Amino acid sequence: MFVFGAILALVYWNSTRESRAAQRAAEQEKVELAKITQTLMDARNRPPSQQQRELQQLLVDKHTCEKQLARCEADAGADAGLP
């Protein structure tokens, strides 16, 4: 009877140890996920960098130039049609 009790105790001890290990692993994953989520939220809320602002300004300038060029080409086409 003593051997049977010892075996049951070892099985119980082993299963609780594995359960605690799984809980620790799950907690560690939660912490890592929280860090990643916080990093993404911080990046979203951070103001654009100087390089990003310059790139945005270049795009605005490019679109302005394209509009002006289209107007000039339209004017040139209209002028070419005059006798």
C-alpha positions in Angstrom: 0.0 0.0 0.0 2.9 2.4 0.8 4.3 1.9 -2.8 0.9 2.7 -4.3 0.7 5.9 -2.3 4.2 6.9 -3.2 3.5 6.3 -6.9 0.3 8.5 -6.6 2.2 11.2 -4.8 4.9 11.2 -7.5 2.3 11.3 -10.3 0.5 14.2 -8.6 3.8 16.1 -7.9 4.9 15.6 -11.6 1.6 16.8 -13.0 1.5 19.9 -10.7 5.0 20.7 -11.7 4.2 20.5 -15.4 1.1 22.6 -14.8 3.1 25.3 -13.0 5.7 25.3 -15.8 2.9 25.7 -18.4 1.4 28.6 -16.4 4.8 30.3 -16.2 5.3 29.9 -19.9 1.8 31.3 -20.6 2.5 34.3 -18.3 5.8 34.9 -20.1 4.0 34.9 -23.5 1.5 37.4 -22.1 4.3 39.7 -21.0 6.0 39.4 -24.3 2.8 40.1 -26.2 2.1 43.1 -24.0 5.5 44.5 -24.7 5.0 44.1 -28.5 1.6 45.6 -28.3 2.9 48.6 -26.3 5.7 49.1 -28.8 3.2 49.2 -31.7 0.9 51.6 -29.8 3.9 53.8 -29.1 5.0 53.8 -32.7 1.5 54.7 -33.8 1.3 57.6 -31.4 4.8 58.9 -32.1 5.0 62.0 -34.3 6.5 61.5 -37.7 10.2 61.7 -37.9 12.0 64.5 -39.8 12.6 62.1 -42.7 8.9 61.2 -42.9 7.9 64.9 -42.9 10.4 65.6 -45.6 9.1 62.7 -47.7 5.5 63.8 -47.2 6.5 67.4 -48.3 8.2 66.0 -51.4 5.1 64.1 -52.3 3.0 67.2 -51.9 5.5 69.2 -54.1 5.5 66.4 -56.7 1.7 66.5 -57.0 1.7 70.3 -57.2 4.3 70.1 -60.0 2.3 67.5 -61.9 -0.8 69.6 -61.7 1.1 72.6 -63.0 2.6 70.6 -65.8 -0.8 69.3 -66.9 -2.1 72.9 -66.9 0.9 74.0 -69.0 0.5 71.2 -71.5 -3.2 71.9 -71.8 -2.4 75.6 -72.4 0.2 74.7 -74.9 -2.2 72.4 -76.7 -4.8 75.1 -76.8 -2.3 77.7 -78.1 -1.1 75.3 -80.8 -4.6 75.0 -82.2 -4.8 78.8 -82.9 -4.2 80.0 -86.4 
